[in-house]
Amino acid sequence: MTKLLIVDDEQVGREGLQAILQKGFPELTVEQAKNGKMAVELADSFRPDLILMDIKMPGMDGLEAAEAISGKYPGIKIVMVTAYDTFDYARRALKLGVKDYLLKPSKATEIKKTVGAILEQIGMESRERERSRLREDALERVMPVIETDIVTQLLFDHVHEVHSDELLSWLGVDTGGEVFALSVLMPEGEEKAYATIRDLIRREKAGWVGALYGRQIPIIAFRDQARSYRSQATELARGLLEAAGGHSREGWFVGVGNLCHSLMQVRQSYREALLATPDPTQPVRYRLYTDKPESGAANSILDYPDKRWERHFFEQIRVGEWDGIRAETLDFLRRCENEGADRLEAQQRVSERLWIASRVLAEMGVEIGTPTFSFQAQDYRQLRAESGSILDRIKQAYAEHLERIKPDTVRRIKQYIAEHSHEDISLEAIGERFELSPFYISKLFKEQVGVNYIDFLTQCRIDKAKKLMSDPARSLKEITFEVGYHDPNYFSKVFKKMCEISPTEYRKALLGGRS
């Protein structure tokens, strides 16, 4: 309901204007004020959309009242009503942002024409505010989707160059700022704590939380320059444990990767976060990768492996080279025996390898639980047999997982994306629908299609936009929202990047200059 305030010291003038306007615009809610002081007071209580203000009034005149109201409520439209058609009045009124003026006396048609034009402007502004509010609400809802997808792509894939800068700017982060990754392991049955952790990180503006996979939560943390990296990382790990685990922290663990200088390097930090996570049966509940023991001067077979071996081991797991992993593990134990290495320490090193394997497999949606030795081996022969048996079970679980994935899974995912491209679609939602890890979907899609899923989603949206552009009745703004974007400027940027021509230019060529 649009609200109108009529300000005039003559009652006849007020009543006459109200009668004319309510006849022409019956939806108006009208109040009256007999002087400038009352108009200022009613601006506070009535909050009109439009004021018809007489200039010549006793006490506070119309221009003074207009100045006071405009200073406090710049959105209120004001039309001056005056018998003085002079340059001085007009100049002062323009400085106050007055929209128009009516001369006394004016014909009813002139009054309705002037007021009608401003009411139309008020209506347009109101509709635009509502659209903006809806866009902001939609963006607020989609922010968690953007956040989890960006974490997925940064850690397990590559962010599309068209999207990266824009999406990252929406999330309010400098892409060149220092970051580090954390991996939170939760005990079985505690998945509900994911929301608690996500809310904590978002409330503290400490970073981004990725999608939950298995019992693991990946987090990208932003570097706080006011503190040392160690202080920040330690405090964040403790805060996560306290928020999620409370007083019972059994089964929880937080691994923290090294600091890196940009988001594009954070994948290595996440791998370090995984490697920082020992067997969860250990009493420690968090560890920084920098605190991981280094190789000693003695160069013992039991020294922790270097980063090259770690990268090699990661890739072996990801591509399923289980025979190679088994052979290398058993060879490691034979060398430990030949060198007279402590058997319990050797068993611990193998446990850590198995634990890393389980974490990497969880990214792919292969849930194998915690691979632990069922007993303490009495000699190296028993240790090799038990290690080989555990690795055989892991290999079998991996094979069964691949068997469950239908050959046409990627085709069905592509079809789903194409049919729902206009929605706020996410890897997490796709993962839930197809009962696969979002990280594994990202990997599978990239391997079999040759592009990541967001490239494909973008192409679907642009293809749909091209078809809609053939209808001259649709505006580019309408098309923007219809194909799934929330910002026309961003849509234009993506379109030009993909098509090497702006939407306006494309449409003009398509319609032969008729758009």
RAUR-V762926 format. One record per backbone hydrogen bond with DSSP energy under -1.0 kcal/mol. NH is the residue of the N-H (numbers start at 0). CO is the residue of the C=O. Records with the same first field share a line. If there is no record, write none. Layout:
# RAUR-V762926
NH->CO / CO
This chain:
# RAUR-V762926
3->28
4->49
5->30
6->51
7->32
13->9
14->10
15->11
16->12
17->13
18->14
19->15
20->16
21->17
22->18
23->19
24->20
27->24
28->1
30->3
32->5
38->34
39->35
40->36
41->37
42->38
44->40
45->41
46->41
48->2
49->2
50->76
51->4
52->78
53->6
54->80
56->54
61->54
64->60
65->61
66->62
67->63
68->64
69->65
70->66
71->67
72->68
75->72
76->48
78->50
79->99
80->52
81->101
85->83
89->85
90->86
91->87
92->88
93->89
94->90
95->91
96->93
97->92
98->77
101->79
103->81
110->106
111->107
112->108
113->109
114->110
115->111
116->112
117->113
118->114
119->115
120->116
121->117
122->118
123->119
124->120
125->121
126->122
127->123
128->124
129->125
130->126
131->127
132->128
133->129
134->130
135->131
136->132
137->133
138->134
139->135
140->136
141->137
142->138
145->141
146->142
147->143
148->144
149->145
150->146
151->147
152->148
153->149
154->150
155->151
156->152
163->159
166->162
167->163
168->164
169->165
170->166
171->168
172->167
176->173
178->259
179->220
181->218
182->254
183->216
184->252
185->214
189->186
192->189
193->190
196->192
197->193
198->194
199->195
200->196
201->197
202->198
203->199
205->200
207->219
209->217
212->215
215->212
216->183
218->181
219->207
220->179
221->205
222->177
226->223
231->227
232->228
233->229
234->230
235->231
236->232
237->233
238->234
239->235
240->236
241->237
242->238
243->239
244->240
245->241
247->244
251->248
252->184
253->284
254->182
255->286
256->180
259->178
262->174
264->261
265->262
269->265
270->266
271->267
272->268
273->269
274->270
275->271
276->273
281->278
286->253
288->255
290->287
291->288
298->295
302->299
309->305
310->306
311->307
312->308
313->309
314->310
315->311
316->312
317->313
318->314
320->315
321->319
324->320
325->321
326->322
327->323
328->324
329->325
330->326
331->327
332->328
333->329
334->330
335->331
336->332
337->333
338->334
339->336
340->335
345->341
346->342
347->343
348->344
349->345
350->346
351->347
352->348
353->349
354->350
355->351
356->352
357->353
358->354
359->355
360->356
361->357
363->360
364->361
365->360
371->369
382->378
383->379
384->380
385->381
386->382
387->383
388->384
389->385
390->386
391->387
392->388
393->389
394->390
395->391
396->392
397->393
398->394
399->395
400->396
401->397
402->398
403->399
404->400
408->405
411->407
412->408
413->409
414->410
415->411
416->412
417->413
418->414
419->415
422->419
424->422
429->425
430->426
431->427
432->428
433->429
435->430
440->436
441->437
442->438
443->439
444->440
445->441
446->442
447->443
448->444
449->445
455->451
456->452
457->453
458->454
459->455
460->456
461->457
462->458
463->459
464->460
465->461
466->462
467->463
468->464
469->466
470->467
473->470
478->474
479->475
480->476
481->477
482->478
484->479
490->486
491->487
492->488
493->489
494->490
495->491
496->492
497->493
498->494
499->495
505->501
506->502
507->503
508->504
509->505
510->506
512->507
